[in-house]
Amino acid sequence: MDKAFFGAGLLLFLLNAGIALLLRNYLVRYTASLISCIEDMVSGKKEIVFDEENELLMSKVQVKLRQLYEVLNKQKEQSVHDKESLEEIISDISHQVKTPMSNIKMYLEILEKRKLPKERQEEFLGLVRLQIDKLDSLMESLVETSQMEVGMITVLPKRQPVIRLVEESVCCMAVRMEKKHMDLHVDCDTDVTACYDLKWTAEALVNVLDNAVKYTEDGGRIEISVLELGFFVKLQVTDSGKGIEEENYTEIFKRFYREPEVCQAEGVGIGLFLAQEILKKQQGYVDVRSTVGKGSSFSLYLPADEMIISNL
């Protein structure tokens, strides 16, 4: 009896010792695998193998580690992108500010060092004011585009009549159109709605209209039409201006791009870039079609409702 009891106790002891040893080995492998994964993540290793096929505890932990790793990678990529964007913006500001600042300094030096008649003094002061206005416009545009690029500006689209957008934008451009004796025609049903942020989308449309007015001759014509296309509402601005070469369709939406033949005209080349960014923020887009010498048509596509935005 005692021998049987002793044998059973010994067997139970050995069984417990075996289980403890197996558990220890498993914990060692588990810890080593976990540490290895974490070290790979900390070191920034691009290719990390996560064992997700197993039903073991380690595989479940690795699933969560993979999710964490992907989130951290996205944050890192976004941080790099934001840094590159900021560096590009600073470079652009430095380059664009240089010309008007140099002109202002030159005009002021002429006024200080030369004895000029009053008429000439007023002429140079007028030139200084023009450069200051250009600098002010440039800085305002740069602030808006930089805020838009790094996500500091939030657009809040909501479903509303498109006629509100058209009326607000046309009001902003009415004086300039009148000065150039331009003919404006608007075709927009009052019951057409789209999902957009009124403040920012109006700015996008004003920028497109500004281009149309700027590059259309006195007495020219501008047409604004609105068409429902199912998922999107198309708002088209057509002018009778100089037109755009087809190879420049993509270029004109780049920041600070200006066609060589209009580089002396007013403006800094940000309007269309900003318009495009504003539409992108709302899951919309802009495109252009043009015939040189006959005019251009810019089309702004706005989502028809909130459901489209949430699904895109």
Secondary structure, DSSP 4 states (H G I P E B T S, - for coil): -HHHHHHHHHHHHHHHHHHHHHHHHHHHHHHHHHHHHHHHHHHT-S------SS-SHHHHHHHHHHHHHHHHHHHHHHHHHHHHHHHHHHHHHHHHHHHHHHHHHHHHHHHHHS---HHHHHHHHHHHHHHHHHHHHHHHHHHHHHHHHTT-S----EEEEHHHHHHHHHHHHHHHHHHTT-EEEEE--TT-EEEE-HHHHHHHHHHHHHHHHHTS-TT-EEEEEEEE-SSEEEEEEEE-SS---GGGTTGGGSTT---GGGTTSS--S-HHHHHHHHHHHTT-EEEEEEETTTEEEEEEEEESSHHHHHH-
